[in-house]
Amino acid sequence: MEQIDGTLIDSASIQPRYLKVRDAVRYSSISHTSFYELIASGEIRTIALRKKGTVAGIRLVDLQSLDEFLAKHSEGGNQPSAPIAIPALRTRKTTRRPQGK
């Protein structure tokens, strides 16, 4: 238990506002690749935290946005269910090497 502004708060009951991508993937059971496609399409909101002038950083997923997306696409949810449109993955062509000799 923590005390914030004179109020006792059980830290186990605090719901995070943002999740790391790997935790959001576990939370939603959406594949990692599909999750990044949903981020790129704007279906799920995220923020990127990085130091000024750097490319690398941490991408955090807005949990409210993720919950809204899941509710929107869940069967029996409050909103009509619609198929999730995820763009097809581009695959690279591979050539098979002859076997034998």
N, C-alpha and C positions, 0 to 999 in steps of 0.2 A: 504494500500500500504506500502511496505517495501522497503528500499534502501539497496541493496547488491552490494558491490564493485562499488558504484556510479551509479548503474542502478536501476530505480524504477521497482519493481516487484509487480504485483497484486497477493497476496497470494491465492486468490480463484482460480487462473488459474494453480497453481502448482499441478501436478499429483503425488501422493505418489508412491514410489517404492515398498513398502511392506504394506500389510494389516494384521490386526489381523484375525485369522481364522473366527471368527463370522462375520466380515465385508466381508471377501471373500466369505463366504457362501451366504450372502445377495446379494452381487454383482453378483454372478454366478447363483443363484437359484438352486445350487446342494445341496442335503441334507447333513446334518452335517456328518452322518455316511459314506455316499459315498465319501464325501470330504476327510475324514481321510484315507479311503481306497486308494484313488488316490494319496495321499501324501505317504502312505506306499509303493505303487507300483512304486513310482518315476515319475509318470506322471506330478505331480505338484511339483515344487521346493519350499522348505521352509528353514528358518533358525531358530534356537532356541537360545534365549538369556537367559542366566541364570548365577547366581553368581557362582564363583568357588567352587566346592565341593557340590553343591546342585543339586537336581533332578528337582525341580519345576522351572519354568521360563515362558517365553512368546514365543510362536511359531508364526513367521511371514511368510506370504505367499508372494512369489515373484510375483508381479502383472503381469510382462511381461510373466512369465511362465504360469500363469493362462489364460491370453489373448491368448497366443499361443495354449494352450490346447483347449480353446473354439472355436477358429478359425478353428483348425484342425478337430473338430467334429461338426461344424455347417453345416447345409444344405445350399448349395449355396455359401459356402466359397471358398477361393482360392485353398484349398487343397482338395483332394477327401475325402468325408465323410466316416467314418468307425464307426462301432458300438463300443461303449465304453465297454470294458471288465472289469467289476467290479466283483471281487470274491464274491461268495454267502456268505451271513452272516451265521455264526454258531448260531444256536438257542439252547436254553437249553430246555430240556424236562420238561414238567410240567405234574403233575398228577392231575386229577380232583377228588375233594373230593365228596363223595356221598352226595346227598341232602336228606333232611328229617331227620328222627330220630335224 
